[in-house]
């Protein structure tokens, strides 16, 4: 176990009640930054993301926790499909580059202003 990570996560979780009305802003920011980390593959450790979501379930509430878990699941499915696609078409003579993503619209933070 990574006790340093767990103790830091516990410290952050204990600060959540101090946010008061700012919890909605914190939640929105966390969801957006998690989405960016997952989509741009900058998340260093999926297990840490899952642990963080689990620890913050009291902060986010059940609905948001389910949403965040679905985002992580979408990326896991995307990675699996990408590996399958790459293995099936690895013998193609023409160089190609693909990125398979399977995000569900109702889960990911998207707005018209993003485009």
N, C-alpha and C positions, 0 to 999 in steps of 0.2 A: 504494500500500500504506500501511497505517496502522502505521508502525513503533513508535509509542508503545504501541499496543494489543499488538502482537506481542512487544515487549520485556517488557511487564507480564505477559503470558501465559507467556512463557518463565521469568520469575522465579517465578511461582506454581508452574509445573510442576516447577521444580528443587527446590522445598520439599517436594514430595509424599513423597519417601523419608523425610523426617524424621517423618512421621506414624506410622510403624511400625504398631502394632496399631490405631491410630485411623483407618486408611484406610477401614474398613467404615463407621464413623460419618460420615466425610467424604463417602463415596460416597452413602450414604442421604440425607444432607442435601442434597447437590447434586442428586440425582434429584428430591427433593420440591420444592426451590426452582425447578428448571427446569420441572417440571410446573405449578407455580403461575404462573410467568412466562408460559408458553405458554397456559394455559387462561384466564387473566385478561387476556391480551394486553398485558402490561407489559414484554415483551421488546422492547428498542429496536431490535435489529438481528439478524435471523436468521442472517446471515453470521457474526457474532461468536459466536453460540451454536454454530454448526457448527465454526468454527475452534477454539473451546474444547474441544469434544468430541474433535476430532481430535488436539489437543495432549495431552489427558489420557488418551489411549487406553492408555498404559503404566501409568497410575495405576489406571484403572477395569478394565482387561482387556477382551478382545474382546467378551464377552457383554454387559457393561454398555454398551459403546460402541454396539453394535447396538441395544440397548433405547432409548438416548437418541436415536439417529438415527431410530428408528421413531416416537418421540414427536414429533419435529420434522416428520416426513413426515405424520403424522396431522393435525397442525395445518395444514399446507400444503393437504392434501386438504379439510379443513374450510373453509378460507378460499375455496378454489376453488368448492366446493359452495354456500357462502353467496352468493358473487357471482353464480353461475348462478341460484340461487333468487330473489335480489333483482331480477335483470334480467328474469326470466320473469314475476314478479308485481308489477313496479313500477307497473303501471297499475291495480291494485286500488283501488277507491274507499274501502274501509275501512282506516283506519290499522292497521298491525300492526308488530310488532317480533319478529324471530326471531334465533336463534343456532344455527347448524348446527355440531355437533361430532361428529367421528367417531373417538373414542379407542378403541383396542383394549384390552380389560381386561387382557390378559396383559402389556401394555407399561407401563401407568400405575401409579403407586404409590397403591393404594387398599386400605383396610382397613375392616372393619365398624365400627370406632370412629370413622371419618370421617363417619358418618351419624347 
